[in-house]
Amino acid sequence: MREEIHTIPIEDAFSKDCECPVCEMYRKLEENAINFTVGPCASYMESDIREQSDAQGFCQKHFQKLYTYPNKLGLALILKTHMDKTVNDLEKAAKAALPKPNALFKKKEIQPHAVTDYITAYQKECFVCSYIHRNFDRYIVSIFRLYEKEADFRVKFASSKGFCIEHYKVLFEKAPAYLSKKYLEEFLNVLNQLFLENFKRVRDDLEWFIQKNDYRFRDAPWKNGQDALPRALTKVGSIWEEGE
């Protein structure tokens, strides 16, 4: 396969022995996003980056991941200016006229207010998620481009262990927009077969894991059931496998 900067992460993911190469792509992007946010490059010290993180904040999941990163001072600095902006914005929002009580016999409805509108928008934003999604969308498009242009990649794609159900949907849904008529039907047939065969494989491994916890099968070999639970979680919930 002809390597280019934007295709190397895709080739690496599809070369990895995993239950969903697209999950692997996403995991690597998330790792890069965390490093970019609070890692050695100290991007949070750049005013334009800090302005973005102040405005967007972070979702609960990525707050937790940022906290596990060794740079606690960097995270504190990011949080401090983000909280400064939040306080300033909410002080302004709180000056709006307060909601009135519902009239008697009138259906109770939540009245919009600048405070709740601000918090609703606030909860939808995440600096790390935004970083991931910008790059992830490009990676998905590159999968289709590689499938059309590179025979080696088509072989690698067909040799993978399939995908989680979420990324199966993403690839199936977006394929008609990016694949030519020559390759679309082939791609979707391969995708369907890959997903179903490998989903069933992991399901069967999970069934054996359950049986192995029955005393009657205590001395039977594990076969491929020992790590079936984390692999099933990847297939069903896009949760990274243990050891990733």
N, C-alpha and C positions, 0 to 999 in steps of 0.2 A: 504493500500500500504506500502510495506517495504521501509522506508526512508533511503537514503544514501545522503552524502554531495552533490553529483552531480545531484541527482534527486529532492532534496527539492525545488530548484527554479522552476522546471518544474511543480511539484505538486502544488506549490503556484500559479503559473500563470494559470493553468487549474482550480483552485478553485475560481479564481476571476471572478466576474460578468463583463465581458468585451467582446468586439466584436472580439478580436483576441488575444488568449493567447500567441501566438508567438510574437506579438507586445509587449505584456506585458513583456515577457522574455527579449526582445531586449531593452526595455525601462529601465528595472532594470539593465541590463548590462551596458548601457550607463551611468546611474547614478553612478554605482560602478566605472566605468572608470574615470569619472570626479573627484570623490572623491579620487581615487587612484592617479590621476595626480596632484591635487592641494589641496587635503583635509588635515585633521588633521594628517594623517599618514606621511605627508611631504615626500612622495616618491621622489619628485623632488630634494631633498637634497642628495640622494644617487647617487654616480658618474655614476654607470652603467645605472640607469634610465635616468639621465640627458643626458647621451651620446646618448641614444635612442631618446629622445624627441628633442635633438638638430639636429639629423640627419633626423628625420621624419617630424618634425613640426606638424601642425594641419590643418585640412580642415576649410573652412569658418564657417560651422555650429558649429564645436566644439570650434573654437576660440570664437564665440559668447557665447556658454554655459560656457566656462571657465571664460569669463569676468563677467558673472552674478554671479559667485561664490564669496563669501565674501573675499577670500584671494587674494587681489589685489597685495600685495607685492610678494607672491609666483608666481603669473602669470608673474609679471614683471621680476623676476629672471629667470624664464624659457625662456621668450622671449629674454632677453638680451643675454644669451649664444647661443640660437638658431640663433639670428641675427648675432652674432659674427662668427659662423660657416658659415652662408650663405654668409656673406661678404668675408670671406677667400676663400670659394669655387668659388664664382663668380669672384673674382679678378684673380684667376688662369685661369678660363675659358675664361675671357676676353682677355687673352694674346694670345689666338689662332689666327691664320691668319683670317683676316676679310673676309666676303663673297664678291665675285666679282659680278658686275652687269651682268644681263643676256645679252647675245649677241643679236644684232638686229635680228628680225624675229624668235628668239628662244622662245619657249613656256616658259612663266614665271613660274618658280617653286621656292618654298621656299627652299633655300639651308640650309642643316643642319649645325649647328654650336654648339660649346661647350656650349655657353651661353644659347641658346634656348633648347638644349638637357637637360641641367641641370635643367632649370626651368620647363620643361615638366615633368621630373621625380619628381621634388620637389612638383608639384601640385597634384601628384597622391598619395602622402604619407600623413598619419595622425596617430599620436601616439595613439589617442583615438580610432579611427576606427580599428586599428590593434589589440588593446586590446580586443575590442568587438568581432571582427570576430573570433579570436582564440577560445574564449569561446562559442560564438554563434554556431559555427559548431559542437562543442561537445554536446551542448544542443539538437540540431536537431537529432543527432545520438541517444542520450539518449531517445528521444521521441519514436523512433522506437523500441529500446530495451525494454522500459517499455510496449509498446503496445503488444509485443510478450510475455513478462514474467508475466505481472500483469493484472489479470482480472478486478480488481478495476479501473485500469487506463483506460482500454478499455471502461468501463462504463462512466468514467469521460470525456474521449475524445469525446464520442458520445453524451454527454449531454452538450457540450460546445455550444457557439453561433457562431461557425464557425470561419473563418479567413479572413484577408484582402486578396486581390487578389495576392499580392506579395508572401505572406507566404503560400497561397494555392498552388502556383506554386512550391515553394521550397519543400514542403512536397510531392506533387505529383511527382516531378522530381526525388527526392532522394529515395523515398520508394523502388523502385526495387533493389537498391544497398544494402539495409540494412534489408529488411523484407524477411522472408522465404516464400516459395510457399504457405504454410499453411495459412499465414496471409495477404499476399500481396493483393489478390483480395478483401478480406473483408475490409481491411484498405482503399483502393482506393474507393470502393463503399460508405463506410461511409463518407470519406472525400468529395467526390463529392456531396453527399446528404446534408451534413452539410453546405458546402459552398453555394450551390445554394439556399437552403431553407432560409438561414439566410441573404444572399445577397438580395434576393427578399423581405424578411421581412423589412430590413432597407430601401430598395427602396420604399416600400409601406408607411413606416413611413415618409419618405421624401416627398412623394406625398401629404400626409395629412398635413405636415408642410406648404407646398406651398398653399394648399387650405385654411388653417387656416388664411393665410394672405390676403385672399379675404374677403371683408366685409360681404358677404353673409353667411360666416361660423364663424363670429366673436364670436357668443355665443355658438357654438358647443364645446363639450369637446375636450381637446388636445389629448386624447388617448395616444399613444406612440410617438407623433410627436414633442413634445416640444424640445427634445434634438436630433432630427433626424439628423441635419446637422453635428455636430461633429462626430456622429457615422458613418454617410455616408463617412466622410473624412477618418475615420479609415479603413473602408472597401475598399475604392478606392485608398487611398494614404498612408496607414500605418501611418497616423498622429494620435498622441495620443488624446484620448478623453478628454474633459474638466474635470478638477478636478483631473486628473492623476498627 
